[in-house]
Amino acid sequence: MSEEKTPRFFHGDPRKVIAEIGKEEILGHLKKMLLIRNFEMRGEQAYQQGKVGGFYHSYMGQEAIQVGCLAAVGSHSHWFTTTYRCHALALLLGVTPNEAMAELYGRATGNALGRGGSMHLYGNRMLGGLAIVGGHVPIATGAAFSIKYQKQKGALSFCFLGDGAVVQGAVHESLNIAALWHLPCVYVVENNHWGMGTAVSRAVCIEPIAENLAKSYGIRSYTVDGANFFDCYSLFKEVLSDVLERSEPVLIEAITERFRGHSISDPGLYRTKEELAMAMDEKDPIRILKLALMEAGLITEEKFKVLDKEQRDIVIAAMKFADDSPWPDPIILEEGVFAQEGG
């Protein structure tokens, strides 16, 4: 095993980011993070009440990564692909809390008409939340190929994957072909330290992941603190410009924390309560952003509580909408399902 070394972190300047974004817009990004947090908390409660079936993978603790990405690059021309931990990206890409919650409940008013559940949300420019570990990475690579083949200006493909996926063959095949064909794809490894219940140090032979993996394919890499909105925003802003100019793939590793187990049914006994409590205090992206905005004089504790309540009320209303929505009619079960007879 190669000797672990400290990654070189990319940093952003909070004052510069605030000046560039402006007060109202940056408060809007805080509200998005609060919406995601409240959605996950209430969705978890609904799961524990038996209203949500299957699995439930929470994005709590990782909000700054995708919020920072969308804040920096926009959502109108790019393609986005992610894992089964897909609620946050869907909400950021235009899926309403009502249709997202209804999908969790399996109702006909849901994002996928009640057929996808927690792991399969789709949004505007979002190619899906996909459940096969590493299986979505070739899809994102294909989206990058389509952008280049069709000569689409100003567009990139963004692929979010977990640290547990980087040992999958499909990931390496994708990185190889993206580097070989010079595809405009940004691969973002959201390293929350655990692939299900296995520590990343026991599953990946070399760290930092992005720095070392990128060398194998001759592409650029970055490492960023995934709990810091300013760092994430600044990095994605730079990467957007870089990849658009060079049409070369980039690999990012966002170091983050998972505030829940792999799924809600996972008790997370592989880390101590003290470790988790420390992570939730020191690495909470919402707290970090709030404190920075308070220091800049853009928000008070009272205003923060108002914003949090607003988002909580939106999610509570979405839960009522889902509860009141009808179940899918079994007669439509085969609609949209296609099969080709073998020859």
N, C-alpha and C positions, 0 to 999 in steps of 0.2 A: 504494500500500500504506500502510495506517495505521501510525503510529509505535508501536513496541512499548513497552509499559509494564510495570513490575514488578507482578505480581499481589499481592493482599492475602491472605496465607496465614492459614488458621484454625489455631489452636494449642490443644492440650490440656495439662493439667497432669499430668505423670506421677504425682506424689504423690497427687493427687486420684483419678486413675484406679485406681491400685493399692489405695488405701483402699476405693474403691467395689467393685472386682471381688474383691479378696481374693487371698491368696498362691496357693492351690491352683488357682483358676480362671485366673489370669493365667499360671501355669506350664502349664496346659492349653492356652492359646492359643499359647504358645511351642512346645509339642509339635506343634500343628497346623501351624505354619509349618515345623517341621522335617520333618514327614511330607510336606508338599507339596514341599519342597526335595529330599528323598531320592527321592521318587517321580519327580520330573522328571529327576533325575540318572540314575537307573537306567533310566527309560523311554528316555532318550536313548541309553544304552548298548545297550539292546535294539534300538533303531532302527538303530544303526550296525552291529549284528550281523545285520541283515536279518530280525529277528523281528517288527518293526512295519512295516507298509506305509503307503503314502500320504504324508501330511505329519505333522510333529510340531512343535507350537507350544508352547514351554516358558513357564511362568509364573515362572521363576526371577528374583528381583529385585523382584517385585511382590506378594509374599505378604501384606504388612501391610494392603493395601487390603481384600481380601475377608475376611481373618481379622478385621480390625477391624470391618468392616461386620456380619458375622454375630455377633460378640461383643456388639455394641451393640444390634442389632435382633431377634435371635433368628431362628428358621427355621420356626416352626410355622404362622404365618398368612399370611406374605407370599409373593409370587411372585418368582422370580429368573430372569433371562434373560441369556445372555452369548454371547460370540463362540466361534470355534473354539479359542481359548486357554482351554479349559474344564476341565482336569483338577482344578485347585484348587477351584473352586466345587462340582464334583461331590463331591469328597471331603468338603468342609465340609457338604454337604447329605445326607449319609447313604450315599453310594455307598462300598462297602468297597474297600480297596486291591486285594483279590483280584478283584472283578468289574471294577474299573477297568482293572487291568493285563491281565486276560483279554480285555477289549474291545480294548485296543491290539493284542493279539496276534491278534485276529480269531477268538477261540474261542467255542464255544457257551455257555460259562459267563459270558460277558461281559455288561456292563451293557445292551447292545442286541443280545444274542445273537450278537455277532460281526459285526453288520451295519454298525455306525456307525464303528468305528475311533476314532482319536485325536480327531477333530473333533466327534463327535456323542455326547456323554455326557448322560445324563438322570438326575436325582435327585429326591428328595422335594421338592416345591414348585419344582423347577427345570424350566423349560420347554424347556431344551435348550442345548447348545453348537451354534451354528448358523454355517455356513461362508460365507454370502453377506455380504459387507461391508456393514453397515448394514441388512441385511435382517431382522435380529431385532428391531430397534427398534420397528417397528409391532406386532410380537407382544407385546412388553412393554407398549406403549401400550394394546393391546387387553385385556391382563390388568388394567391399571389401570381401564379402562372397566368390565370385569366386576365389579370390586370396588365401584365406585361404583353401578353399576346394581343390583346385588344387595344394596346397603346393608350390606356386610360391615364390621363394626367392627374397628378395630385392625389393618387390613391395608393394605399398600402393595405396589406393583410396583417392583422394583429392576432396572435395566437397565445392564449393564456393556458399554461399547463402547470402541474404540480411537480415538486421535486421527486416524487415517486415515479413519475412517468419517464424521467430522463434515461432510465436504463432499458426502456423498451426499444425494440428494433425499429419500429415505425418512426420513432423520433429521430434516430440516427440516419435512416434512409431519407427522411425529409430534409434534415440539415444538409446532407450531402448533395441532394439534387438542387436545393435552394442555392447553395454555394456554387455548384457547377453551372447552373443556368442563370445565375445572377438575378434571383427573384426578390421582389420588394416585400419581404416578410419580416415581421418583428416577432420573435419568439420570447415570451415572458415567462420565466420559471418563477412561480410564486412559492418560494421556499419557506414553508411554515414548519420545517424541521421534522415532520412526521409523514411518512407514507403509510396511511392507515395507522397502525400502532408501532411501526418500525422506525427508529431514529435514522435520519438521513446518513449519519456517519457509519451506520451498519449496512446501508444499502448501496451507497455510491462510493466508489473506491477512491475518488479524489475530490478535494474541495479547495477553493471555491468552485462551484459547478460551472458557472458561465465562463469564467476566465480560462479554465482548463479545457472545457468542451469546445469552446470556440476556436482554440488553437488548432484542434484536429481538422477543422474544416476551413481554416484560413479566413475566418470572418471576425468582425469586431464584437467586443463584449463590454458590458457594463454591469456593475453591481450597485444596488441602491437600497437605502433603508425604506422598506415597504410600509413603515408606520408613519413616515414623514411626507405629508402632502406636498410640501414645497420641493423636496428632493425629487419626488416622483414626477411632479408637473414639469420641473426644469429638465429632467432627463428625457421624458417623452417629447418635449419640445425640441430638444437637440437631435434626438433620434429621428424625428419626423423630417427635419431638414436634411439630415445626413443620408437617410435611405432614399428620399426623393431625388437627391442630387446624384447618388452613386448607383442606385438600383442594385443594392447588395443586401443580403439578409443581415440581421443583427440579433444577437442573443443577450437578453437581459436577465439578471437574477435579482429578484426583489426579496430581501430578507424580511420575513414577517412572522407573525404569531397567530396561531389558531386558538381562539378562545373557547372552543368546544372540542369534543372528540372528533374523530374522522366523520362520523355521522352522529345524530342525536342519541342513537341507541348505544354509542360507544362511551363507556364510563371514563375512559382516559386514565386508567390506573398505571400507565407507564410513565407518568410524570407526577411529581408530588403536588399537593395542594399549595404549598408555599411557592413552588416554581410558577404555577399557573397564576397565583395571585400577584406575584411580582411582575409577570408578563402583562397582565391585564391592567396594572397600574402604570408601569413604565413604558409600555409599548402600545398603549391605546391610541390609535390614530386620531380619534375624535378628540380626546383630551389634549393631545399634542397640538392639534390645530386650534382648538378653543383657547388654550393658554397663549399661543402666538398671537391670535387675534385680539385677545384681551390686552396683551402687552402693547400692541399697536394702537390700542384705543378704539377698535372697531366693534367691540361687543362687550357686554357686561354679563355677569353670572345670571342676572335676572332675564336678560334678553335671550341668553342661551336656553334657559328653561322654557321660555315661551316658544322658541323654535322647536325644541324637542317635543313639547306637548302638541304642537301643530302636526308634526310628522306622526306622532303616536296616534292622534285622532284620525288621521288619514288611514292608517293601517287598521285601526279598530273598525272603521267604516267598511274597509275592504273585507274584513272577516264577516261582517253582517251581510254584505253583498254575496259572499261565497255561500254562507249558510242559507240564504234565501234563494239561491240559484237552483235551477232544476238539474237533475241527473241526466246524463246523455241517454238518448233513446237507443236501445240495443239494435233497433232496425237499421241504424246508420253505421253500425260497427265496421262493415266492410267497405264503406265509401272511402275513396282515396287510397285504398290498398291495392297494389298492382303486383301481379305475379306472371312470369313468363314460363310457358310450358317448355320443358327441356326436350331437345331433339337428339 
